[in-house]
Amino acid sequence: MKKISYLIATLFLVSCGGSSEQTKNETPAAETSAKTTITIKGSDTVLPLSQKQAEEYMKSHTDASITVVGGGSGVGMTALVENSTDIAMSSRQMKMEEKIEFKKKSVEPKEIIIAYDALAIIVNPKNKVENLKREQLEKIFTGAITNWKEVGGRDLKIVALSRETSSGTYEFFKEHVMDKKNYASTVLAMPATGAIVETVARTEGAIGYVGLAYISKDVKPVSVSYDEGKTFAAPSVASAQNGTYPVARPLYYYYVPEKETLVKPFVDYLLSEEGQKNVEEVGYVPLTK
């Protein structure tokens, strides 16, 4: 399974296509071929997948130009409300306050699940801790546990890393791992998922959470238990598919109905057999196996 590098750019722009030699009899209107331009913005988790899908789609659709920008699920939803993106990428479902903003404009966005993700808890490779219970993760990120010796590691201060509040992954982790408790003030908010990977890779005491496709040799995923330590599972495509890994979630696209004609061919490609093969190549979980 192909894994992406964590040094991933937050802006991706590829335009494909070319113009053939013009003949003297062609009208000026025919001299420039029309481009289908699509902008996709939002979740850093979905970013590498959208990049891959856009790249592959444009190989066979030379009239398409697709721009993919990260920044967080909240950034994508705001852009969709403001009509500054055609598709919003999200690692969570739309919030009530976002639904209200759309309702003010008499718009009901369409929601599409494009893949699934296993949210990996990562530590520095030098860290000897292999397993963590959900309750221990909750205490680490709420500040109740501050030293690795409290969870079976050596005497070393824990450096907990999180995404910013605009991130859907931030919201998902808070709800499903921290039991909706607040992050401690000592938790460091990182601007992008790649920043979490880089910091964990160079900081022995660090711990963070990332999408499955961001796992690399420079960090170590730990196994997680949701049954108070009776069973532990490591994050992987297989464990997410068979339900043994407990921190799994869907990944979403949102778009407004008036843009359906523009975006549907690309969305259909994502949901096709070829598009779902790309999902697995990037490191996420396809809709069907």
C-alpha positions in Angstrom: 0.0 0.0 0.0 1.5 3.3 -1.0 2.1 5.8 1.8 2.3 9.5 1.3 5.2 11.7 2.6 4.2 13.8 5.5 6.0 16.8 3.9 2.9 17.4 1.9 2.1 20.8 0.5 -1.1 22.5 1.6 -1.7 23.8 -1.9 -1.9 21.6 -4.9 -2.6 23.0 -8.4 -2.3 20.9 -11.5 -3.7 21.9 -14.9 -3.5 19.5 -17.8 -4.3 19.9 -21.4 -2.9 21.5 -24.5 -4.0 23.2 -27.6 -3.6 21.7 -31.0 -2.1 23.7 -33.9 -4.8 26.1 -35.1 -5.9 26.2 -38.8 -6.5 29.4 -40.7 -10.2 28.6 -41.0 -10.9 28.3 -37.3 -12.8 31.1 -35.7 -11.3 33.1 -32.7 -13.8 31.4 -30.4 -12.3 28.0 -31.3 -8.7 29.0 -30.6 -8.9 28.5 -26.9 -10.4 25.2 -25.6 -12.8 25.6 -22.6 -11.5 24.4 -19.3 -13.6 22.8 -16.5 -12.2 24.5 -13.4 -13.0 23.0 -9.9 -11.8 24.2 -6.5 -11.6 21.9 -3.6 -10.8 23.2 -0.1 -10.8 22.0 3.5 -9.6 19.0 5.6 -5.9 18.3 5.8 -6.8 14.6 6.3 -8.7 14.5 3.0 -6.1 16.6 1.3 -3.7 13.9 0.1 -6.6 11.8 -1.2 -8.1 14.7 -3.1 -4.6 15.5 -4.6 -4.2 11.9 -5.8 -7.8 11.8 -7.2 -7.4 15.1 -9.0 -4.1 14.1 -10.5 -5.4 10.8 -11.8 -8.7 12.3 -13.0 -6.9 15.0 -15.1 -4.8 12.4 -16.9 -7.9 11.3 -18.7 -9.8 14.6 -18.6 -7.5 17.0 -20.2 -10.2 19.7 -20.2 -10.2 19.7 -16.4 -8.2 22.0 -14.0 -8.6 21.1 -10.3 -7.2 23.1 -7.4 -6.9 21.4 -4.0 -6.3 23.5 -0.8 -6.0 22.3 2.8 -6.5 24.3 6.0 -9.1 22.3 7.9 -12.7 21.1 7.7 -14.0 24.3 9.1 -12.1 26.3 6.5 -13.6 24.2 3.8 -17.2 24.6 5.1 -16.7 28.4 5.5 -15.5 28.6 1.9 -18.5 26.6 0.7 -20.8 29.0 2.5 -19.0 32.0 1.0 -19.1 30.4 -2.5 -15.2 30.5 -2.7 -14.9 26.7 -3.3 -16.9 24.2 -5.3 -16.3 21.3 -2.9 -15.6 21.3 0.8 -13.4 18.4 2.1 -14.3 17.3 5.7 -13.2 14.7 8.2 -16.4 15.2 10.1 -20.1 15.8 9.4 -21.4 19.4 9.1 -22.0 21.2 12.4 -25.3 22.7 13.3 -24.0 26.2 13.1 -22.8 25.5 9.6 -26.2 24.1 8.6 -27.8 27.3 10.0 -25.5 29.4 7.8 -26.6 27.5 4.7 -30.2 27.7 5.7 -29.9 31.5 5.8 -29.1 31.2 2.1 -31.8 28.6 1.4 -29.2 26.1 0.5 -28.9 22.5 1.5 -25.5 21.1 0.6 -25.1 17.5 -0.6 -23.0 15.2 1.6 -21.0 12.4 0.0 -18.8 9.8 1.9 -15.8 9.3 -0.3 -13.6 7.0 1.9 -12.9 5.9 5.5 -10.0 6.7 7.7 -8.4 5.1 10.8 -7.2 7.9 13.1 -3.8 6.9 14.2 -2.2 7.9 17.6 1.5 8.4 16.9 4.6 8.7 19.1 8.3 9.1 18.6 10.0 5.8 17.5 12.3 6.0 20.6 9.2 5.8 22.8 8.9 2.3 24.2 5.1 2.6 24.8 3.3 0.3 22.4 -0.3 0.3 23.7 -2.7 2.9 25.2 -6.2 2.7 26.5 -8.8 5.2 25.5 -9.0 6.4 29.1 -5.2 7.0 29.1 -5.5 9.0 25.9 -8.2 11.1 27.4 -6.1 11.8 30.5 -3.1 12.7 28.4 -4.9 15.2 26.3 -6.9 16.7 29.2 -3.7 17.1 31.2 -4.4 14.5 33.9 -1.4 12.4 32.8 1.8 14.4 32.1 4.7 11.9 32.2 5.2 8.8 30.1 6.1 6.8 33.3 2.4 6.9 34.2 1.5 4.8 31.2 4.5 2.4 31.2 7.1 4.5 29.6 10.2 6.1 31.0 10.4 9.2 33.1 9.8 11.8 30.4 7.5 14.7 30.0 4.6 14.2 27.6 4.3 16.7 24.8 0.7 16.4 23.5 0.0 17.8 20.0 -3.4 18.5 18.5 -4.8 20.1 15.4 -6.4 23.6 15.6 -10.1 24.1 16.4 -10.9 24.5 12.7 -9.9 20.9 12.0 -12.5 18.2 11.8 -10.0 15.8 13.2 -9.7 18.0 16.3 -13.5 17.7 16.8 -13.6 14.0 16.1 -10.8 13.2 18.6 -12.4 15.4 21.2 -15.8 13.6 20.8 -14.7 10.0 20.3 -11.5 9.7 22.2 -11.7 12.4 24.9 -15.4 11.7 25.7 -16.2 15.4 24.8 -13.9 16.7 27.5 -11.8 19.9 26.8 -8.2 19.8 25.7 -5.7 20.9 28.3 -4.2 24.4 27.9 -0.8 22.7 27.7 -1.7 20.8 24.5 0.1 22.4 21.5 -2.2 23.3 18.6 -0.5 22.6 15.2 -1.5 24.3 12.0 -1.5 21.2 9.8 -1.3 17.4 10.1 2.2 17.4 8.5 3.4 19.6 11.4 2.2 17.0 13.9 4.1 14.3 12.1 7.3 16.4 11.9 7.2 17.4 15.6 6.5 13.9 16.8 9.4 12.6 14.6 11.9 15.0 16.3 10.5 15.1 19.8 11.0 12.0 22.0 8.2 12.8 24.4 5.6 13.9 21.8 2.3 12.3 21.0 -0.3 13.3 18.4 -3.0 12.0 16.1 -3.1 11.9 12.3 -5.0 10.3 9.4 -3.9 6.8 8.4 -2.2 8.0 5.2 0.2 10.3 7.2 1.9 7.4 9.0 5.6 7.2 8.0 8.7 5.4 9.1 9.6 8.6 11.2 6.8 8.0 13.7 5.3 5.0 15.5 1.6 4.3 15.7 0.4 2.8 19.0 -2.3 0.2 19.5 -5.5 1.4 21.1 -8.0 -0.3 23.4 -11.6 0.7 23.9 -12.4 -2.1 26.3 -10.2 -1.0 29.3 -7.2 -2.9 28.0 -8.7 -6.3 27.2 -7.9 -6.0 23.5 -5.6 -3.6 21.6 -5.6 -2.9 17.8 -3.2 -1.1 15.6 -4.4 1.4 13.0 -4.4 -0.1 9.5 -6.7 -0.4 6.4 -7.5 -4.0 7.4 -8.3 -3.2 11.1 -10.5 -0.3 10.0 -12.4 -2.5 7.5 -13.0 -5.4 9.9 -14.0 -3.1 12.8 -11.2 -4.1 15.2 -9.6 -0.7 15.2 -12.0 1.5 17.3 -11.0 5.0 16.0 -12.3 4.9 12.5 -14.4 7.5 10.7 -15.9 8.5 7.3 -14.4 11.2 5.1 -16.7 13.6 3.3 -17.2 15.9 0.4 -19.9 18.6 0.5 -21.1 20.7 -2.4 -24.2 22.9 -3.1 -26.8 21.6 -5.6 -26.2 24.4 -8.1 -22.6 23.1 -8.6 -23.7 19.5 -9.2 -23.3 19.7 -13.0 -19.8 21.0 -12.5 -18.5 18.6 -9.8 -20.5 15.4 -10.3 -18.2 13.9 -13.0 -15.3 14.2 -10.7 -17.2 12.9 -7.7 -18.5 10.0 -9.7 -14.8 9.2 -10.6 -14.0 9.1 -6.8 -16.7 6.6 -6.2 -15.8 4.5 -9.2 -13.7 1.3 -9.0 -10.6 3.2 -10.2 -11.2 6.1 -7.7 -11.5 3.6 -4.8 -8.3 2.0 -5.9 -6.7 5.4 -5.5 -8.1 5.6 -2.0 -6.2 2.4 -1.0 -3.0 3.5 -2.7 -3.0 6.8 -0.7 -3.4 4.8 2.5 -7.1 5.2 3.4 -10.0 2.7 3.5 -12.1 2.3 0.3 -15.9 2.2 0.5 -16.0 -1.4 -0.6 -13.4 -4.1 -0.7 
